[in-house]
Amino acid sequence: MQRKSISGVVMPLGLLFVGAYFTFAAVQGDYGLFRRIQIEAERDVYQAELDALREETADIALLTHRLSDDYLDLDLLEEQARERLGFYRPDEIVLP
């Protein structure tokens, strides 16, 4: 019966541990599969937030344009004056 040498046992175990380490790093590491999935989920959340902010910015830009000196929307001006300043016309009756 032949005995295996120490290098015959150590070498396969070493390769097994090295392979296990790289497999773990590929899945769980800083640049691994789970981190990539987490980053993609965060990207989707931030993209939705960015889309909402762009829409809000477009709405504000439209309102600003409608109140600018070049283009004055009298209906919008009256609406803003009523809402923010509490103005009303003399022929209107205000109920408390």
C-alpha positions, 0 to 999 in steps of 0.5 A: 500500500502506497502512502500519498505524499503531503503535496498530493493532499495539500495541492488539491485542498489549496486549489479547492480553497482558492477556487472557493474564495474566487467563487465567493468573491464573484458572488458576494464581493464588492464587484460580485453578482449580488452587489450588481443586482443591488446597484441595478435596483438602486438605479431603477429607483433613482431613474424613477425619481429623476423622471418625476423631478424632470416632470415637475421641472417641466411643469414649473418651467411651463408655469414660469413661462406662462407668467413671464413678461413675454407671455402673460396668461391672465387666467393663471395670474388671476388664479395665483392671485386668488390662491396666494393673496386671497384676492377677489373681484368686487362683484363676487360674494365671499362666503366664510 
